[in-house]
């Protein structure tokens, strides 16, 4: 009833879309949030939740499009960023992944794992210079990664 009374406001359809999602009803979630996202281009929230629903429904390509539109909303939490990284990796969107790791590194500049992961991502786009730079930083932060880094360099032909 609230939706019928207040269709033009974002709060009610967004709440209903989230409830459908929690109930596992992707079809209704996508239906409600698609309509809302079409009306709310400038607001990232509806796109974020629609993207999650689409990915959950197996519609990766459409989901990635919506997640990109809603990324400003989703990058507030580390778990959301890690979800985006996994989703973008599945869609081979490596450039997007690099920018997300840079956000994580900015927030946790001493996390060697993030440096190693961004190095691996740079390897996926054949950017050997950046891959080596970030891998070196990972080893500086965590010397126990040295042998693994050497193996990674050899296996990926980063040094000739």
C-alpha positions in Angstrom: 0.0 0.0 0.0 2.8 2.4 0.8 4.3 1.8 -2.6 1.0 2.7 -4.3 0.7 5.9 -2.2 4.3 7.0 -2.5 5.7 5.7 -5.8 7.8 8.8 -6.5 9.8 8.6 -3.3 12.9 6.4 -3.2 12.6 5.1 0.3 9.6 2.8 0.0 10.5 1.0 -3.2 14.1 0.6 -2.1 12.9 -1.0 1.2 10.5 -3.2 -0.6 13.2 -4.3 -3.1 15.6 -5.1 -0.3 12.9 -7.2 1.4 12.2 -9.1 -1.7 15.9 -9.8 -2.0 16.2 -11.0 1.6 13.3 -13.4 0.8 15.2 -14.7 -2.2 12.7 -13.3 -4.7 15.1 -12.0 -7.3 12.5 -11.5 -10.0 10.4 -9.1 -7.8 13.6 -7.4 -6.5 14.8 -6.7 -10.0 11.4 -5.5 -11.1 11.0 -3.1 -8.2 14.6 -1.8 -8.2 14.8 -1.5 -12.0 11.8 0.9 -12.0 13.4 2.8 -9.2 16.9 2.9 -10.8 15.4 4.2 -14.0 13.9 7.2 -12.1 16.9 7.7 -9.9 19.9 8.0 -12.2 21.7 10.4 -9.9 21.3 8.3 -6.8 23.7 5.4 -6.5 21.8 3.3 -3.9 19.1 1.8 -6.1 21.8 0.9 -8.7 23.9 -0.7 -6.1 21.1 -3.0 -4.8 19.9 -3.7 -8.3 23.4 -4.7 -9.3 23.6 -7.1 -6.4 20.3 -8.6 -7.3 21.2 -9.0 -11.0 24.5 -10.7 -10.1 22.7 -13.0 -7.6 20.3 -13.8 -10.4 23.1 -14.8 -12.8 22.9 -11.7 -14.9 26.5 -10.7 -14.5 26.8 -8.3 -17.4 23.7 -6.3 -16.4 24.7 -6.5 -12.8 28.2 -5.1 -13.4 26.6 -2.1 -15.3 24.4 -1.3 -12.3 27.2 -1.9 -9.8 29.4 0.6 -11.6 26.5 3.2 -11.4 26.1 2.4 -7.7 29.8 2.0 -6.9 29.9 5.4 -5.1 27.4 3.9 -2.6 29.0 0.5 -2.3 32.6 1.5 -1.6 32.0 2.7 1.9 32.7 -0.7 3.4 35.6 -3.1 2.9 33.3 -6.1 2.4 31.5 -4.3 -0.4 34.7 -3.4 -2.1 35.9 -7.1 -1.9 32.5 -8.1 -3.3 33.0 -5.7 -6.2 36.5 -7.0 -6.8 35.3 -10.6 -7.0 32.4 -9.6 -9.3 34.6 -7.5 -11.6 37.2 -10.4 -11.7 34.4 -12.7 -12.9 33.6 -10.2 -15.6 37.2 -9.6 -16.5 36.9 -5.9 -15.5 40.5 -5.6 -14.3 40.8 -1.8 -14.7 37.9 -1.4 -12.2 39.7 -3.8 -9.8 42.8 -1.7 -9.7 41.0 1.4 -8.7 39.3 -0.6 -5.9 42.5 -1.9 -4.5 43.9 1.6 -4.5 41.0 2.6 -2.3 41.8 -0.3 0.1 45.5 0.6 0.1 44.7 4.2 0.8 42.6 3.1 3.8 45.2 0.4 5.0 48.6 1.4 3.6 50.4 -1.3 5.6 48.3 -4.2 4.3 50.8 -6.3 2.3 48.0 -8.5 0.9 46.4 -5.6 -0.9 49.7 -4.7 -2.6 50.2 -8.3 -3.6 46.7 -8.5 -5.0 46.9 -5.3 -7.0 50.3 -6.6 -8.4 48.5 -9.8 -9.6 45.7 -7.6 -11.1 48.3 -5.5 -13.0 49.8 -8.8 -14.3 46.3 -9.7 -15.7 46.4 -6.5 -17.9 50.1 -7.1 -18.8 51.4 -4.1 -16.9 54.7 -5.5 -15.7 56.1 -2.2 -14.3 53.2 -1.6 -11.9 53.0 -5.3 -11.1 56.6 -5.3 -9.9 56.3 -2.0 -8.1 53.3 -3.2 -6.0 54.9 -6.6 -5.5 58.1 -5.0 -4.2 56.0 -2.9 -1.8 54.2 -6.1 -0.6 57.5 -7.7 0.2 58.8 -4.6 2.0 55.7 -4.7 4.2 55.9 -8.4 4.8 59.3 -10.1 4.1 57.7 -13.5 4.5 56.2 -13.0 1.0 59.7 -13.0 -0.6 59.8 -16.6 -1.9 56.2 -16.5 -3.0 56.9 -13.2 -4.8 60.0 -14.7 -6.6 57.9 -17.6 -7.8 55.2 -15.2 -9.0 57.7 -13.2 -10.9 59.1 -16.3 -12.5 55.8 -17.9 -13.4 54.4 -14.6 -14.9 57.6 -13.6 -16.7 57.8 -10.2 -15.0 61.5 -10.1 -15.4 63.3 -11.4 -18.4 
